[in-house]
């Protein structure tokens, strides 16, 4: 078969698995149920990761590349997907998940030989930093970190899948330009499987909520895949990019995870405690819709990935790219950590933005509230405004139809973004 045939197999197989598994997810408990910190309103199947992995495997089989990926990629990925699916059903403890992720890392490094042996010239030009005897544990730490970064980012419809697709495109571009065709094919299969999933997951004019979610198995698998290809393409004799380059493909997941964990620790909370204080929650709290948030963050991720590729092929020194990366994180950290004062101001504008004569009571945003407290308040406010607007328009229309009457236009003033 040619490459496009297997891409089509990946897309169709993933779509078929979603159609097949969705109605059966209720029977086995593969569902994400609404709760106080979640923004979806109904039980949603969490079978996206299983479908993506199945579509990828089938395409891999028909491409006859299964031997290339079997030991170092497929086996640890299968472990993560199976345990991730179990986690979606019974909600495993963080300790249990970490143990499984470490086991997958051992399979990838010891059995598959995929390790971070050197970090490039991050500090001094021409002076390569090697990991030596710490190569395996360092690689496992990277795996656990990136897997959890993607898991944390999977908070709104379409976001984790879209940002992963950008990472795959960046890695695929570098692999293609470097002549690593087997890597290009694998990334292409994953990309088409992911596109099939996004067709059921992204919100648009005809879909107000995702039909399926990635689930923990999906976000875990995608984080693993990004890490595996990043290491494979940046290490060894056949490396086609510097070790700092893939960092630019995962800027938002890493920055978001690091900032959120620091904030939780500073507030004396567990670093892995779930909340609504991620980057996408900040966008939602300031009035952006889910679709707008995904579009904006995907565009930002595309620009950053392009910057990483440009730095690689323009010959920008590795230490300069790394310093720029750290500077970017410092700016991101500052803006996010100091954004709450601005957001609280915007929140008060949204809370109090409707004139009292329209009959909608004003809400007072608590002065010291966290994003977790105020976000649902603002969302509830917007829903009430929409209901009030529809009701008022209906009343106005009825009055207009009466002879001799002319209704005043409805005045709805909102300072926040819809």
SULDAPE-V853633 format. One line per field, one symbol per residue. phi: phi as a letter, one per 40 degrees, with the letter a starting at -180 (. if undefined). psi: psi as a letter, one per 20 degrees, with the letter a starting at -180 (. if undefined). burial: 1 if it has 9 or more other ideal C-beta (glycine too) atoms within 8 Angstrom, else 0. A space follows every 10 residues. Layout:
phi = ???
psi = ???
burial = ???
This chain:
phi = .cdccccccd cccccccccc cdcccccbgc bbcdacbbbc bacbcbbccc cccccccccc cccgbdccbd ccbccccccc cccccccccb gccdcccccc cccccccccc ccgcbccabg ccbbdgbccb cfccdccccc cccdccdccc ccccbbdgcc cccccccccc ccccccccgc cccccccccc cccccccccb bccacbacac cabcgccccc cccccccccc cccbbgcbcb acccccdccb dcdccccccc cccccccfbc cbccabbcdc cccccchccc cccccccccc cccccccccc ccccgcdccc cccccccccd ccdccccbcc cccccccccc cbccccccgb ccbbcdcbcc dcccdccccc cccccccccc cccccccccd ccdgbbcccc bbbbcccc
psi = qrhhghghgg ghgggghghg hgiihhhijm qoqqahjqiq jrpppljggg gggggggghg ghikjhhhif ghggghgggg gghgghhhgi mqqhgggggg hgghhggggg hijoqnhqja mhgppinppq icijgghggh ggggghghgh ghimiqpigg gghhhggggg ghgggghjjm hhhggghggg ghghggghhi hpqahjoiqq hqrgrhhghg gggggggghg ghiiqahkpj rqhhgihiik gggggggggg hgggghjlrp hjpqalkrgh hgghhjiqrg gggggghhgg hgggghhggg hgiikpqghg hgghghhggg gggggghjih gghhghghgg hjipqhiijo qqqppphkqr hhghghghgh ghghgggggg ghgggggggh ippjqpqqqp ooophrp.
burial = 0010111111 1111101100 1100110011 1100000001 0001111111 1111111111 0110110011 0111111111 1111111110 0100011101 1111111110 1101110111 1100000010 1000110111 0111111111 1111011111 1111111111 1111110101 0011111111 1111111101 1110001011 1111111111 1111111111 1111100011 1111111111 1111111111 1111100000 0000111111 1111111101 1111011101 1101111111 1100000111 1101100110 0110010010 0011011111 1011000101 0000100000 1111111110 1101100110 0110010011 0000000001 01010100
